[in-house]
């Protein structure tokens, strides 16, 4: 066994808001989140198609609906409630939940892991609220339910990784919705697990690679030669080896902010786009939106990338889409970046119906000056950059739709409609 005496022995809670989007919608309608069959679906305009974003526990159990389903596959059930997403409402509810969490920990000991999960370090405060960490978890559950009507699941561990594993592997299967994993539980709780792709941070592809090495359980992983593991899988091999032993030295209050290596945006189109004129409109909209983002963060890009995904109707061509990139002189000018994307599009598109577009700017450098070229008047280049800044300032002050290109009003344009979305989905009203 590994000697855990030198590892941190903290009291970490990882709290998940159960079926969060669906639960919020249930609460807003006066229903019990656990018993009402409800799905949150992002509907495609004028098509009746769409994706299931969230499913209540009752809808999963009664109808077998999952979050990867499509609206067209939903059963024709009179009691099934189907609602469109309201992202602003979910964000507001998330803030209320985390305000409750801040009654139990200092601000620096609370980490919002995602919109429906939070990490709390109660090492120095749990004794103020109960005789055991489990009792404190029950108290938090009751308070969240009494104030907001939401159910929360709690994973408790000696570090953030063990808390996450306790949440996914234990708590979600307990009637109390609370689970605990300590270092001493690793051999009995973690090592017997054979469904590797169900373990946090191990995806389907990684699980296949592990099985090719003869690793069929977390116990096999824990006892594999770590040096050979690193040679075969690199840094991810080291991380997985530590995971199998439940080792994590991260400290919640020591926040880590990763530097972004690229900025981008992708969009699933509401229908198949087959006309070049319509595709050009959407590409321009996305390219200019991402250009504004890198200007906001004071970067210039030296590489532009375009992803185009084809509709299923193009399967006969043998291509699902294409991804290509081009090196460019450092710039954050909308016109220059858009022209680079247009070049990639016209070079690679052969008339296939398009359903997905993604644009990314990478290889970023600080925005400390403007590189002039020899083929355009310097005054004109400077004016183009000034126009970008003016447009950015107007939109920042009055909103994106205060100033849009006329082409966005034509058939195919999506920028105006998407301006009201949050995270790619309908924002709704925080107080609906």
C-alpha positions as CSV (number, residue, x, y, z in Angstrom):
1,X,0.0,0.0,0.0
2,X,1.0,3.6,-0.6
3,X,2.0,5.6,2.5
4,X,-0.7,8.3,2.7
5,X,0.8,9.9,5.8
6,X,2.3,12.8,3.9
7,X,-0.8,13.5,1.8
8,X,-3.4,16.1,2.7
9,X,-6.2,14.9,4.9
10,X,-8.8,17.5,4.2
11,X,-12.6,17.5,4.4
12,X,-13.7,18.2,0.8
13,X,-17.3,18.2,-0.3
14,X,-18.1,18.0,-4.0
15,X,-21.8,18.9,-4.3
16,X,-23.9,18.2,-7.4
17,X,-27.3,19.8,-8.0
18,X,-29.3,16.8,-9.1
19,X,-30.6,17.1,-12.7
20,X,-30.1,20.8,-12.3
21,X,-31.8,22.4,-15.4
22,X,-34.8,20.0,-15.2
23,X,-35.0,20.5,-11.4
24,X,-35.1,24.3,-11.8
25,X,-37.9,24.0,-14.3
26,X,-39.8,21.6,-12.0
27,X,-39.5,24.0,-9.0
28,X,-40.7,27.0,-11.1
29,X,-43.8,25.0,-11.9
30,X,-44.4,23.9,-8.3
31,X,-43.5,20.2,-9.1
32,X,-41.2,17.8,-7.2
33,X,-38.0,17.5,-9.2
34,X,-37.7,13.8,-8.4
35,X,-41.2,12.8,-9.5
36,X,-42.3,14.9,-12.4
37,X,-41.3,13.5,-15.9
38,X,-39.8,16.6,-17.5
39,X,-37.2,17.3,-20.2
40,X,-35.4,20.5,-21.1
41,X,-35.0,20.6,-24.9
42,X,-33.3,23.1,-27.2
43,X,-35.7,23.3,-30.1
44,X,-34.5,24.2,-33.6
45,X,-36.5,27.0,-35.1
46,X,-39.3,26.0,-37.5
47,X,-38.1,22.4,-37.7
48,X,-39.5,20.6,-34.7
49,X,-36.1,19.1,-34.2
50,X,-33.7,19.7,-31.3
51,X,-31.6,18.2,-28.5
52,X,-32.4,17.1,-25.0
53,X,-30.3,19.2,-22.6
54,X,-31.6,17.8,-19.3
55,X,-33.9,15.1,-18.1
56,X,-35.6,14.7,-14.7
57,X,-35.0,11.4,-12.8
58,X,-38.6,10.4,-13.4
59,X,-38.3,10.9,-17.2
60,X,-35.2,8.8,-17.2
61,X,-36.7,6.0,-15.2
62,X,-40.2,6.0,-16.8
63,X,-39.3,6.6,-20.4
64,X,-35.5,5.8,-20.7
65,X,-34.8,9.3,-21.9
66,X,-31.2,10.4,-21.8
67,X,-29.4,13.7,-22.4
68,X,-28.1,12.5,-25.7
69,X,-31.6,12.0,-27.1
70,X,-33.3,14.1,-29.8
71,X,-36.7,15.7,-29.5
72,X,-38.0,13.7,-32.5
73,X,-37.3,10.5,-30.5
74,X,-39.3,11.5,-27.4
75,X,-42.3,9.2,-26.6
76,X,-45.8,10.5,-27.2
77,X,-46.7,10.6,-23.5
78,X,-49.4,12.9,-22.2
79,X,-47.6,13.4,-18.8
80,X,-44.2,14.3,-20.3
81,X,-43.4,17.9,-19.8
82,X,-41.2,19.5,-22.5
83,X,-39.8,23.0,-21.9
84,X,-37.2,25.2,-23.6
85,X,-34.1,26.2,-21.7
86,X,-33.8,29.4,-19.7
87,X,-30.1,29.8,-19.1
88,X,-30.4,33.1,-17.2
89,X,-32.8,31.4,-14.8
90,X,-30.4,28.5,-14.2
91,X,-27.5,30.9,-13.6
92,X,-29.6,32.9,-11.1
93,X,-30.5,29.6,-9.2
94,X,-26.8,28.6,-9.3
95,X,-25.9,31.8,-7.6
96,X,-28.6,31.3,-4.9
97,X,-27.3,27.8,-4.2
98,X,-23.7,29.0,-3.9
99,X,-24.8,31.7,-1.5
100,X,-26.0,29.0,0.8
101,X,-22.7,27.2,0.4
102,X,-20.9,30.4,1.5
103,X,-22.6,30.0,4.9
104,X,-20.5,27.0,5.5
105,X,-17.1,28.0,4.0
106,X,-15.1,31.1,3.3
107,X,-15.3,32.5,-0.2
108,X,-11.7,31.3,-1.0
109,X,-12.7,27.8,0.1
110,X,-15.5,27.6,-2.4
111,X,-14.8,26.6,-6.1
112,X,-17.6,26.7,-8.6
113,X,-16.6,23.6,-10.6
114,X,-19.5,24.0,-13.1
115,X,-23.0,25.4,-13.3
116,X,-24.3,22.4,-11.3
117,X,-21.2,21.3,-9.2
118,X,-19.3,23.1,-6.5
119,X,-16.2,22.1,-4.4
120,X,-16.2,23.1,-0.8
121,X,-13.2,22.8,1.5
122,X,-14.7,22.4,5.0
123,X,-11.5,21.3,6.7
124,X,-11.5,24.2,9.0
125,X,-15.2,24.8,9.4
126,X,-17.2,21.6,9.4
127,X,-17.1,21.2,13.2
128,X,-19.1,24.4,13.5
129,X,-22.1,22.8,11.8
130,X,-22.3,19.2,13.0
131,X,-20.8,16.3,14.8
132,X,-19.5,14.6,11.6
133,X,-19.0,15.7,8.0
134,X,-21.9,13.4,7.0
135,X,-24.1,15.3,9.4
136,X,-23.0,18.6,7.9
137,X,-23.8,17.2,4.4
138,X,-27.3,16.4,5.5
139,X,-27.7,19.9,6.9
140,X,-26.7,21.5,3.6
141,X,-29.1,19.2,1.7
142,X,-32.0,20.2,3.9
143,X,-31.2,23.9,3.7
144,X,-30.9,23.9,-0.1
145,X,-34.2,22.0,-0.4
146,X,-36.1,24.1,2.2
147,X,-35.0,27.4,0.5
148,X,-34.9,26.5,-3.1
149,X,-36.7,23.1,-3.5
150,X,-33.6,21.5,-5.1
151,X,-32.0,18.2,-4.3
152,X,-28.2,18.0,-4.0
153,X,-25.9,15.0,-4.0
154,X,-22.7,15.2,-1.9
155,X,-19.4,13.4,-2.3
156,X,-17.0,13.6,0.6
157,X,-13.3,12.9,0.4
158,X,-9.8,13.6,1.8
159,X,-9.0,15.6,-1.4
160,X,-11.0,16.9,-4.4
161,X,-10.4,13.8,-6.5
162,X,-11.7,11.4,-3.8
163,X,-14.7,13.7,-3.3
164,X,-15.5,13.6,-7.0
165,X,-15.1,9.9,-7.1
166,X,-17.3,9.6,-4.0
167,X,-19.9,11.7,-5.7
168,X,-20.0,9.7,-8.9
169,X,-19.4,6.2,-7.7
170,X,-21.1,6.2,-4.3
171,X,-23.4,9.1,-3.5
172,X,-25.4,8.9,-6.7
173,X,-26.4,5.4,-5.9
174,X,-27.3,5.9,-2.2
175,X,-30.8,6.8,-1.0
176,X,-29.2,9.5,1.2
177,X,-27.4,11.0,-1.8
178,X,-24.2,11.2,0.3
179,X,-21.1,9.2,-0.3
180,X,-17.6,9.1,1.3
181,X,-14.2,7.8,0.2
182,X,-11.1,8.0,2.3
183,X,-7.6,6.9,1.5
184,X,-8.1,3.6,3.3
185,X,-11.2,2.9,1.1
186,X,-9.2,3.0,-2.1
187,X,-8.5,-0.8,-2.4
188,X,-12.0,-1.8,-1.6
189,X,-14.0,0.9,-3.3
190,X,-11.9,2.0,-6.3
191,X,-9.8,-0.9,-7.3
192,X,-12.6,-3.4,-8.1
193,X,-14.1,-1.0,-10.7
194,X,-13.9,-2.5,-14.2
195,X,-16.1,0.0,-16.1
196,X,-13.2,2.3,-16.6
197,X,-15.0,4.7,-19.0
198,X,-17.5,5.5,-16.2
199,X,-14.7,6.8,-14.0
200,X,-14.2,10.6,-14.0
201,X,-11.4,11.7,-16.4
202,X,-11.3,8.3,-18.2
203,X,-13.1,8.5,-21.5
204,X,-14.1,5.8,-23.9
205,X,-10.9,6.1,-26.0
206,X,-8.6,6.2,-23.0
207,X,-10.4,3.1,-21.6
208,X,-9.7,1.3,-24.9
209,X,-6.0,2.2,-24.7
210,X,-5.9,0.9,-21.1
211,X,-7.4,-2.4,-22.0
212,X,-4.9,-2.8,-24.8
213,X,-2.3,-2.6,-22.1
214,X,-4.0,-5.3,-20.1
215,X,-5.5,-2.9,-17.7
216,X,-9.1,-3.9,-17.0
217,X,-9.7,-2.4,-13.6
218,X,-8.5,0.5,-11.4
219,X,-6.7,-2.1,-9.4
220,X,-4.8,-3.2,-12.6
221,X,-4.0,0.5,-13.2
222,X,-2.7,1.1,-9.7
223,X,-0.3,-1.8,-10.0
224,X,1.0,-1.2,-13.5
225,X,4.6,0.0,-13.8
226,X,4.3,3.8,-13.6
227,X,7.4,4.4,-15.6
228,X,6.2,2.3,-18.5
229,X,2.8,3.9,-18.1
230,X,4.3,7.3,-18.6
231,X,6.2,6.1,-21.7
232,X,3.1,4.8,-23.3
233,X,0.6,7.5,-22.4
234,X,2.7,10.5,-21.4
235,X,1.4,13.0,-18.8
236,X,-2.1,11.5,-18.9
237,X,-0.5,8.2,-17.8
238,X,0.9,9.9,-14.7
239,X,-2.5,11.5,-13.9
240,X,-4.4,8.2,-14.2
241,X,-1.9,6.4,-12.1
242,X,-2.3,9.0,-9.3
243,X,-6.1,8.7,-9.7
244,X,-6.1,5.0,-9.2
245,X,-4.4,5.6,-5.8
246,X,-6.7,8.5,-4.9
247,X,-3.9,11.0,-4.8
248,X,-4.6,14.7,-5.4
249,X,-2.5,17.6,-3.9
250,X,-4.7,20.4,-5.3
251,X,-5.8,23.0,-2.7
252,X,-9.2,24.6,-3.3
253,X,-8.2,28.1,-2.2
254,X,-5.1,28.0,-4.5
255,X,-7.0,28.8,-7.7
256,X,-5.4,28.0,-11.0
257,X,-6.2,30.0,-14.1
258,X,-5.1,28.3,-17.3
259,X,-4.0,30.6,-20.1
260,X,-6.2,30.3,-23.1
261,X,-4.2,29.1,-26.2
262,X,-7.0,30.0,-28.6
263,X,-10.4,31.6,-28.9
264,X,-13.2,30.3,-31.0
265,X,-16.9,29.7,-31.5
266,X,-18.9,27.0,-33.1
267,X,-22.5,26.9,-34.2
268,X,-24.9,24.2,-35.1
269,X,-27.1,25.6,-37.9
270,X,-30.9,25.5,-37.6
271,X,-31.1,23.7,-41.0
272,X,-29.0,22.5,-43.8
273,X,-27.2,25.3,-45.5
274,X,-26.4,24.6,-49.2
275,X,-26.1,28.1,-50.7
276,X,-22.7,29.7,-50.7
277,X,-24.3,33.1,-50.1
278,X,-25.9,32.0,-46.9
279,X,-22.8,30.2,-45.6
280,X,-20.7,33.3,-46.2
281,X,-23.1,35.4,-44.0
282,X,-22.8,32.9,-41.1
283,X,-19.0,32.5,-41.5
284,X,-18.6,36.3,-41.4
285,X,-20.8,36.7,-38.3
286,X,-18.8,34.0,-36.4
287,X,-15.4,35.2,-37.6
288,X,-16.1,38.8,-36.5
289,X,-17.5,37.7,-33.1
290,X,-14.3,35.7,-32.4
291,X,-12.2,38.6,-33.6
292,X,-13.9,40.9,-31.1
293,X,-13.1,38.4,-28.3
294,X,-9.4,38.4,-29.0
295,X,-9.4,42.2,-29.1
296,X,-11.2,42.2,-25.8
297,X,-8.4,40.1,-24.3
298,X,-5.7,42.1,-26.0
299,X,-4.4,39.4,-28.3
300,X,-3.5,39.0,-31.9
301,X,-3.8,35.7,-33.8
302,X,-1.1,34.2,-36.1
303,X,-3.3,31.2,-37.1
304,X,-6.9,31.0,-38.2
305,X,-8.8,27.7,-38.3
306,X,-12.1,26.6,-39.9
307,X,-14.2,23.6,-39.1
308,X,-17.2,22.7,-41.4
309,X,-19.4,19.8,-40.5
310,X,-21.7,18.4,-43.2
311,X,-25.2,17.2,-42.8
312,X,-26.1,13.5,-42.7
313,X,-27.5,14.0,-46.2
314,X,-23.9,14.3,-47.5
315,X,-22.9,10.8,-46.3
316,X,-22.8,9.6,-49.9
317,X,-19.8,11.9,-50.6
318,X,-17.6,10.0,-48.1
319,X,-16.8,13.2,-46.2
320,X,-18.3,14.3,-42.8
321,X,-16.7,17.7,-43.1
322,X,-13.3,19.3,-43.1
323,X,-10.9,21.1,-40.8
324,X,-8.2,23.4,-42.0
325,X,-6.0,26.2,-40.8
326,X,-3.7,28.8,-42.2
327,X,-0.8,30.9,-40.8
328,X,-1.3,34.6,-41.0
329,X,0.5,37.8,-40.0
330,X,-0.3,38.7,-36.4
331,X,-3.6,40.6,-36.4
332,X,-6.9,41.0,-34.6
333,X,-8.5,43.0,-37.4
334,X,-12.0,41.6,-38.3
335,X,-11.6,42.1,-42.1
336,X,-8.2,40.4,-42.2
337,X,-9.2,37.4,-40.1
338,X,-12.5,37.0,-41.9
339,X,-10.7,37.0,-45.3
340,X,-8.4,34.3,-44.0
341,X,-11.4,32.1,-43.0
342,X,-13.1,32.8,-46.4
343,X,-10.0,31.6,-48.2
344,X,-10.1,28.3,-46.2
345,X,-13.8,27.9,-46.9
346,X,-13.7,28.5,-50.7
347,X,-10.7,26.2,-51.0
348,X,-12.2,23.2,-49.2
349,X,-16.0,23.4,-49.7
350,X,-17.4,21.5,-52.7
351,X,-21.1,22.3,-52.3
352,X,-22.0,19.8,-49.6
353,X,-25.0,20.7,-47.2
354,X,-23.5,22.2,-44.1
355,X,-24.9,21.9,-40.5
356,X,-22.0,22.9,-38.3
357,X,-19.4,25.7,-38.5
358,X,-16.5,26.4,-36.1
359,X,-14.0,29.2,-36.2
360,X,-10.9,29.5,-34.0
361,X,-7.9,31.9,-33.8
362,X,-4.8,30.5,-32.1
363,X,-1.0,31.0,-31.7
364,X,-1.8,34.2,-29.9
365,X,0.6,37.0,-29.3
366,X,0.1,40.2,-27.2
367,X,-1.7,43.1,-28.9
368,X,1.2,45.6,-28.6
369,X,1.2,47.0,-32.1
370,X,-0.1,46.8,-35.6
371,X,1.9,45.1,-38.4
372,X,1.3,47.0,-41.6
373,X,1.6,45.3,-45.0
374,X,3.1,46.8,-48.2
375,X,0.0,46.4,-50.4
376,X,-2.5,48.6,-48.6
377,X,-2.2,52.2,-47.7
378,X,-1.1,52.6,-44.0
379,X,-3.9,55.1,-43.4
380,X,-6.5,52.6,-44.6
381,X,-5.1,49.8,-42.4
382,X,-5.2,52.1,-39.3
383,X,-8.8,53.2,-40.1
384,X,-9.9,49.5,-40.4
385,X,-8.6,48.9,-36.9
386,X,-10.2,52.0,-35.6
387,X,-13.6,51.0,-37.0
388,X,-13.3,47.6,-35.1
389,X,-12.7,49.5,-31.9
390,X,-15.6,51.8,-32.4
391,X,-17.9,48.9,-33.1
392,X,-16.7,47.0,-30.1
393,X,-17.3,50.0,-27.8
394,X,-20.8,50.6,-29.2
395,X,-21.8,46.9,-28.7
396,X,-20.2,46.9,-25.2
397,X,-22.3,49.9,-24.2
398,X,-25.6,49.2,-25.9
399,X,-25.6,45.4,-26.7
400,X,-24.5,43.4,-29.7
401,X,-27.7,44.1,-31.8
402,X,-27.2,47.8,-31.5
403,X,-24.9,47.6,-34.5
404,X,-25.0,44.7,-37.0
405,X,-24.2,44.3,-40.7
406,X,-27.2,44.5,-43.0
407,X,-26.3,41.0,-44.3
408,X,-27.3,39.5,-40.9
409,X,-30.9,40.5,-41.8
410,X,-30.9,38.3,-44.9
411,X,-31.9,34.6,-45.1
412,X,-29.2,32.6,-43.4
413,X,-28.1,35.2,-40.9
414,X,-28.1,33.9,-37.3
415,X,-26.2,36.6,-35.3
416,X,-29.3,38.6,-34.2
417,X,-31.2,35.6,-33.0
418,X,-28.2,34.2,-31.2
419,X,-27.4,37.5,-29.5
420,X,-30.2,36.6,-27.0
421,X,-28.8,33.1,-26.2
422,X,-26.7,32.2,-23.2
423,X,-24.2,29.3,-23.7
424,X,-25.8,28.7,-27.1
425,X,-29.3,28.3,-25.6
426,X,-32.3,30.4,-24.9
427,X,-31.5,32.8,-22.0
428,X,-35.1,33.4,-20.9
429,X,-35.7,35.6,-17.9
430,X,-34.0,35.1,-14.5
431,X,-37.3,35.7,-12.8
432,X,-39.7,33.7,-15.1
